[in-house]
């Protein structure tokens, strides 16, 4: 029993040492984008704003979802005078 425990312990220690030797830095796809505050004007919609800032070939609905998340909105409905945070252009 002691031999089995010692063998398992040795394997765990070797695995830890090998992991440390071959560790790679963490990669992140999170991009840092400067943000600005925007005051919503009459007639503004989240969809129209997202359409203006979404790169060609990407899905506008993904940008809308990001803006909703960034601003902790319950929906994509905006009201005139409301302040939201948006990517700087």
C-alpha positions as CSV (number, residue, x, y, z in Angstrom):
1,X,0.0,0.0,0.0
2,X,2.8,2.4,0.9
3,X,4.5,1.6,-2.4
4,X,1.4,2.4,-4.4
5,X,1.0,5.7,-2.5
6,X,4.7,6.6,-3.1
7,X,4.4,5.8,-6.8
8,X,1.3,7.9,-7.2
9,X,2.9,10.8,-5.3
10,X,6.0,10.5,-7.5
11,X,3.9,10.6,-10.6
12,X,2.0,13.7,-9.4
13,X,5.2,15.5,-8.6
14,X,6.7,14.6,-12.0
15,X,3.5,15.8,-13.8
16,X,3.7,19.1,-11.9
17,X,7.3,19.6,-12.7
18,X,6.7,18.8,-16.4
19,X,3.8,21.2,-16.5
20,X,5.9,24.0,-15.0
21,X,8.7,23.3,-17.6
22,X,6.3,23.4,-20.6
23,X,3.9,26.1,-19.4
24,X,2.8,28.5,-22.0
25,X,1.5,32.1,-21.3
26,X,-2.2,32.4,-21.3
27,X,-3.7,33.7,-24.6
28,X,-6.7,36.0,-24.6
29,X,-8.9,37.0,-27.5
30,X,-10.3,39.9,-25.5
31,X,-9.4,43.1,-27.2
32,X,-9.0,46.4,-25.5
33,X,-11.4,48.9,-27.1
34,X,-11.6,52.5,-25.9
35,X,-15.1,53.4,-24.8
36,X,-17.0,56.6,-24.6
37,X,-20.3,57.7,-23.1
38,X,-23.1,58.5,-25.5
39,X,-26.4,60.3,-24.8
40,X,-29.2,58.7,-26.8
41,X,-31.1,61.1,-29.1
42,X,-34.7,60.8,-30.2
43,X,-34.9,58.2,-33.0
44,X,-31.7,56.4,-32.0
45,X,-31.9,52.6,-31.9
46,X,-29.3,50.1,-30.7
47,X,-29.6,48.3,-34.0
48,X,-28.8,51.4,-36.1
49,X,-25.8,52.2,-33.9
50,X,-24.6,48.6,-34.0
51,X,-25.0,48.6,-37.8
52,X,-22.7,51.6,-38.0
53,X,-19.9,50.1,-35.9
54,X,-20.1,46.4,-37.0
55,X,-17.2,45.5,-39.3
56,X,-18.3,44.3,-42.8
57,X,-19.0,40.6,-42.9
58,X,-19.8,40.4,-39.1
59,X,-23.3,39.9,-37.6
60,X,-24.9,43.1,-36.4
61,X,-27.0,41.1,-33.8
62,X,-23.7,40.1,-32.1
63,X,-22.8,43.7,-31.7
64,X,-26.2,44.5,-30.4
65,X,-25.8,41.7,-27.8
66,X,-22.4,43.1,-26.8
67,X,-23.8,46.6,-26.3
68,X,-26.7,45.2,-24.2
69,X,-24.2,43.3,-22.1
70,X,-21.7,46.2,-21.7
71,X,-24.5,48.5,-20.6
72,X,-26.4,46.0,-18.5
73,X,-29.6,46.7,-20.5
74,X,-32.7,44.5,-20.1
75,X,-33.4,44.8,-23.9
76,X,-32.2,46.7,-26.9
77,X,-34.8,49.5,-26.4
78,X,-33.3,52.9,-25.9
79,X,-34.9,56.1,-24.6
80,X,-33.9,59.7,-25.5
81,X,-31.6,61.1,-22.8
82,X,-30.3,57.7,-21.7
83,X,-26.6,57.4,-21.4
84,X,-24.8,54.3,-22.7
85,X,-21.2,53.3,-23.1
86,X,-20.1,52.6,-26.7
87,X,-16.8,51.9,-28.5
88,X,-15.0,55.1,-29.4
89,X,-14.8,55.7,-33.2
